[in-house]
Amino acid sequence: MPTDLIFYAAAIPAVILVGLSKGGLGGAFGLMGVPILALVISPIQAAAIMLPIMIAMDIAGLWAWRGHYDATTLKVMLPGAVAGIGIGWLTAEFVTADIIRLIVGVIAILFVMRYAYDRYRTRNGNHAPPQQQNLAKGSFWATISGFTSFVTHAGGPPFQLYTLPLKLDPKTYTGTSTRYFAVVNAIKLLPYFALGQFDASNLATSAVLLPLAPLATFSGAWVVKRMHPEIFYPLMYLMILATAIKLVADGSDALFG
């Protein structure tokens, strides 16, 4: 278990940012955890340390957002997410996380550009209506989300690509996201164990950082529950853009730097 101050100077902010995201305050925060930890330890060890903490955050998030969720969205997306996790497990030896980061980042940037164009096109008040549920589209993006979540803990952008255009109430959206990723992270435990990514040292480190998890998660939920839709959705798209830029930068630097 790491004991130096430099590690905890990175680990504590990383856990707090992920917890705020789990509470519903912006998807970009959630993607910062592993990259920040990877500044002081290996990315694989960082992912292994973060997963038990993320599951504790999921439990706190389920409590904070109890009663707020859209059952139809979960029914559409969860089977695809399970399939994506399975694909990630089977291809873990062959697929590099950097390629996935780059692809997801580019897709997310295009998505935000489309949102910005729609806002510009409808600036006179003629806003696009919410999209309807679509099994094929939802299954596709859920499969990508499950796969990228397994490979890089970056399942948020593909999930948001399908769910944000549904224009759910912010509380319903956040509760749905919380339940979705609680299931995804729980399922990921088995293949992570099978791939040998957990050991006594990593689990002990997770346990030391664990008390920060519910505090940060409840803080994020407290903010979102008091946020109006007119503020919530632009903020979410801004967070997606920040996430996408980070993913593209990381992937490009590793592949072409």
VMD Tcl script that draws the C-alpha trace (Angstrom):
set ca {
  {0.00 0.00 0.00}
  {1.44 3.41 -0.94}
  {2.37 5.50 2.09}
  {4.09 8.59 0.63}
  {2.45 12.01 0.78}
  {2.73 12.54 -2.99}
  {0.41 9.58 -3.62}
  {-2.25 10.87 -1.24}
  {-1.91 14.41 -2.60}
  {-3.13 12.93 -5.89}
  {-5.46 10.24 -4.51}
  {-7.59 12.43 -2.23}
  {-8.58 14.99 -4.95}
  {-9.14 12.10 -7.37}
  {-11.62 10.39 -5.04}
  {-13.42 13.66 -4.26}
  {-13.85 14.51 -7.97}
  {-15.21 11.06 -8.79}
  {-17.57 11.27 -5.82}
  {-18.95 14.62 -6.97}
  {-19.58 13.05 -10.37}
  {-21.30 10.04 -8.81}
  {-23.56 12.44 -6.98}
  {-24.58 13.84 -10.36}
  {-22.35 16.92 -10.68}
  {-20.87 16.53 -14.14}
  {-19.53 13.50 -16.01}
  {-16.08 14.99 -16.54}
  {-15.24 14.81 -12.85}
  {-15.70 11.03 -12.90}
  {-13.11 10.57 -15.62}
  {-10.46 12.52 -13.72}
  {-9.96 9.89 -11.03}
  {-7.80 7.34 -12.84}
  {-5.78 9.94 -14.84}
  {-4.91 11.85 -11.65}
  {-3.88 8.68 -9.83}
  {-1.93 7.58 -12.90}
  {0.35 10.57 -12.37}
  {1.87 8.78 -9.37}
  {1.14 5.06 -9.97}
  {0.48 2.84 -13.00}
  {-2.89 3.25 -14.77}
  {-3.74 -0.41 -14.15}
  {-3.13 -0.07 -10.42}
  {-5.07 3.20 -10.39}
  {-8.10 1.54 -12.01}
  {-7.95 -1.36 -9.56}
  {-7.80 0.98 -6.56}
  {-10.66 3.15 -7.84}
  {-13.18 0.39 -8.63}
  {-14.06 -0.61 -5.02}
  {-14.28 3.09 -4.12}
  {-16.59 3.71 -7.08}
  {-18.83 0.86 -5.93}
  {-19.06 2.45 -2.46}
  {-19.98 5.72 -4.21}
  {-22.62 3.88 -6.22}
  {-24.20 2.65 -2.98}
  {-24.25 6.19 -1.60}
  {-25.64 7.46 -4.89}
  {-28.43 4.87 -4.88}
  {-29.49 6.13 -1.48}
  {-29.22 9.81 -2.46}
  {-31.27 9.29 -5.63}
  {-33.72 6.66 -4.39}
  {-37.06 6.99 -6.15}
  {-35.61 8.97 -9.08}
  {-35.04 6.89 -12.22}
  {-36.49 6.00 -15.60}
  {-37.17 2.26 -15.79}
  {-37.55 2.24 -19.58}
  {-34.07 3.68 -20.12}
  {-32.56 1.04 -17.84}
  {-34.42 -1.77 -19.62}
  {-33.19 -0.49 -22.99}
  {-29.55 0.00 -21.98}
  {-28.51 -2.54 -19.34}
  {-28.46 -5.64 -21.60}
  {-26.16 -3.83 -24.03}
  {-23.93 -2.70 -21.17}
  {-23.51 -6.28 -19.98}
  {-22.60 -7.32 -23.52}
  {-20.06 -4.50 -23.74}
  {-18.40 -5.56 -20.48}
  {-18.17 -9.11 -21.83}
  {-16.53 -7.86 -25.02}
  {-14.08 -5.80 -22.97}
  {-13.18 -8.83 -20.87}
  {-12.64 -11.06 -23.91}
  {-10.52 -8.49 -25.76}
  {-8.59 -7.12 -22.78}
  {-5.30 -8.55 -24.08}
  {-5.63 -7.00 -27.53}
  {-7.28 -3.58 -27.18}
  {-5.30 -0.62 -25.88}
  {-7.03 1.84 -23.59}
  {-5.47 4.76 -25.48}
  {-7.26 3.90 -28.73}
  {-10.57 3.67 -26.89}
  {-9.97 7.01 -25.16}
  {-9.32 8.64 -28.53}
  {-12.41 7.18 -30.21}
  {-14.75 8.01 -27.32}
  {-13.32 11.53 -27.07}
  {-13.86 12.27 -30.77}
  {-17.44 10.93 -30.67}
  {-18.22 13.02 -27.59}
  {-16.83 16.20 -29.20}
  {-19.03 15.64 -32.27}
  {-22.00 15.14 -29.96}
  {-21.38 18.45 -28.18}
  {-20.94 20.20 -31.53}
  {-24.34 18.89 -32.60}
  {-25.87 20.16 -29.36}
  {-24.29 23.59 -29.90}
  {-25.61 23.68 -33.49}
  {-29.11 22.74 -32.32}
  {-28.99 25.52 -29.71}
  {-27.89 28.00 -32.39}
  {-30.54 26.80 -34.85}
  {-33.33 27.03 -32.28}
  {-32.15 30.22 -30.57}
  {-35.53 31.88 -31.28}
  {-37.29 29.46 -28.96}
  {-38.02 26.62 -31.40}
  {-36.21 23.97 -29.34}
  {-35.91 20.39 -30.54}
  {-38.34 18.05 -28.76}
  {-37.07 15.21 -26.56}
  {-36.05 12.14 -28.51}
  {-38.05 8.97 -28.07}
  {-36.67 5.73 -26.67}
  {-35.03 3.61 -29.38}
  {-34.01 0.03 -28.58}
  {-31.45 -0.28 -31.38}
  {-29.78 3.05 -30.65}
  {-29.88 2.52 -26.89}
  {-28.41 -0.97 -27.15}
  {-25.62 0.24 -29.40}
  {-24.51 3.09 -27.15}
  {-24.91 0.93 -24.05}
  {-22.62 -1.71 -25.55}
  {-20.02 0.96 -26.27}
  {-20.50 2.32 -22.75}
  {-20.03 -1.08 -21.13}
  {-16.94 -1.75 -23.21}
  {-15.28 1.61 -22.56}
  {-16.23 1.46 -18.88}
  {-14.45 -1.87 -18.58}
  {-11.37 -0.81 -20.51}
  {-10.87 2.74 -19.23}
  {-13.62 3.56 -16.67}
  {-14.91 5.92 -19.40}
  {-18.44 4.67 -19.87}
  {-20.03 8.07 -19.23}
  {-19.85 9.75 -22.67}
  {-21.49 6.88 -24.63}
  {-24.21 6.65 -21.96}
  {-24.82 10.39 -22.24}
  {-24.88 10.27 -26.04}
  {-28.09 8.27 -25.80}
  {-29.68 9.62 -22.62}
  {-29.17 13.40 -22.76}
  {-31.29 13.85 -25.94}
  {-34.16 12.16 -24.06}
  {-34.28 15.37 -21.95}
  {-35.31 13.63 -18.76}
  {-35.89 15.69 -15.65}
  {-32.45 16.29 -14.07}
  {-33.31 14.24 -10.97}
  {-34.66 11.40 -13.10}
  {-31.61 11.54 -15.36}
  {-29.17 11.46 -12.45}
  {-31.01 8.65 -10.66}
  {-31.08 6.61 -13.87}
  {-27.36 7.18 -14.43}
  {-26.63 6.18 -10.84}
  {-28.50 2.89 -11.15}
  {-26.99 2.14 -14.54}
  {-23.39 2.55 -13.42}
  {-24.03 0.80 -10.10}
  {-24.95 -2.30 -12.08}
  {-22.08 -1.84 -14.54}
  {-19.45 -1.46 -11.81}
  {-20.79 -4.42 -9.83}
  {-20.59 -6.65 -12.90}
  {-17.02 -5.48 -13.59}
  {-15.82 -6.92 -10.26}
  {-15.72 -10.52 -11.51}
  {-13.60 -9.96 -14.64}
  {-11.30 -7.58 -12.73}
  {-10.66 -10.33 -10.18}
  {-10.20 -12.87 -12.97}
  {-7.63 -10.66 -14.69}
  {-5.66 -10.33 -11.44}
  {-6.16 -6.58 -11.02}
  {-6.96 -6.84 -7.29}
  {-4.41 -7.69 -4.64}
  {-4.10 -7.10 -0.90}
  {-2.10 -3.88 -1.33}
  {-4.56 -2.28 -3.75}
  {-7.56 -3.28 -1.64}
  {-5.92 -1.87 1.49}
  {-5.34 1.43 -0.31}
  {-8.97 1.48 -1.43}
  {-10.06 0.94 2.18}
  {-8.00 3.90 3.41}
  {-9.59 6.22 0.84}
  {-13.09 4.80 1.21}
  {-14.42 7.23 3.89}
  {-14.17 10.08 1.36}
  {-16.54 8.30 -1.05}
  {-19.97 8.92 0.54}
  {-19.09 12.45 1.62}
  {-18.19 13.52 -1.91}
  {-21.15 11.67 -3.46}
  {-23.74 13.22 -1.16}
  {-22.19 16.66 -1.77}
  {-22.64 16.28 -5.54}
  {-26.24 15.11 -5.08}
  {-27.02 18.07 -2.81}
  {-25.94 20.50 -5.53}
  {-27.78 18.78 -8.40}
  {-31.07 18.51 -6.49}
  {-31.11 22.32 -6.27}
  {-30.20 22.96 -9.90}
  {-32.74 24.02 -12.57}
  {-32.86 22.18 -15.94}
  {-31.83 25.38 -17.76}
  {-28.56 25.25 -15.86}
  {-28.19 21.48 -15.52}
  {-28.14 20.48 -19.18}
  {-25.72 23.15 -20.47}
  {-23.44 22.25 -17.56}
  {-23.62 18.56 -18.46}
  {-22.70 19.25 -22.08}
  {-19.84 21.46 -20.93}
  {-18.61 18.62 -18.74}
  {-18.87 16.21 -21.66}
  {-16.72 18.58 -23.74}
  {-14.12 18.79 -20.98}
  {-14.17 15.00 -20.70}
  {-13.80 14.58 -24.46}
  {-10.85 16.98 -24.69}
  {-9.13 15.11 -21.85}
  {-9.72 11.73 -23.52}
  {-8.49 12.91 -26.92}
  {-5.42 14.54 -25.37}
  {-4.53 11.41 -23.38}
  {-5.11 9.05 -26.28}
  {-3.28 11.19 -28.83}
  {-0.32 11.77 -26.55}
  {0.10 8.06 -25.87}
  {-0.36 6.99 -29.50}
  {1.38 9.78 -31.38}
  {3.41 11.68 -28.79}
}
mol new
graphics top color blue
foreach p $ca { graphics top sphere $p radius 0.5 }
foreach p [lrange $ca 0 end-1] q [lrange $ca 1 end] { graphics top cylinder $p $q radius 0.2 }
display resetview
